[in-house]
Amino acid sequence: MSTEIASPRRTLRIRHVAKKTGLAKSSIWRLAQRGQFPLPVKLSPGCTAWFEHEIDEWLDRKGSQREPVGGPKQ
């Protein structure tokens, strides 16, 4: 029997996504439209948000794609 407790899904509004990622709001929308960033969810007619765990996963993927600064060592 599993004792794992599911954590609640937290959503972030655009200003918090921008702060967390360091991206401009316009860049977030553009990347999402191109399929290069998580898509938002429409919570109500005037409220759009992103799942925080999806933003965290996106940041983790970006971090794992890093290359050493200055190119390969000689």
Residue, then its C-alpha position, 0 to 999 in steps of 0.5 A: m500500500s502506497t503512503e504517497i501524498a499527492s501535492p496540490r497543483r499550484t498555478l502561477r499568473i503571468r507576472h509570477v511566471a515572468k519573475k520565476t523564469g526571468l523572461a518578459k511577459s511577451s516572450i512567455w506568450r511567444l514561446a508558448q505559441r511556438g510550442q517552446f514553453p508550457l501552455p497556460v490554462k484558462l481558469s475563468p474568462g479573465c484569468t489565465a495561469w500556468f501550472e508551476h510544476e510545468i514551469d519547474e520542469w521547463l527550467d530543469r530541461k533548460g538547465s540540463q541543456r547548458e553548455p560550458v561557458g567559453g566553449p570546449k576546454q583545450 
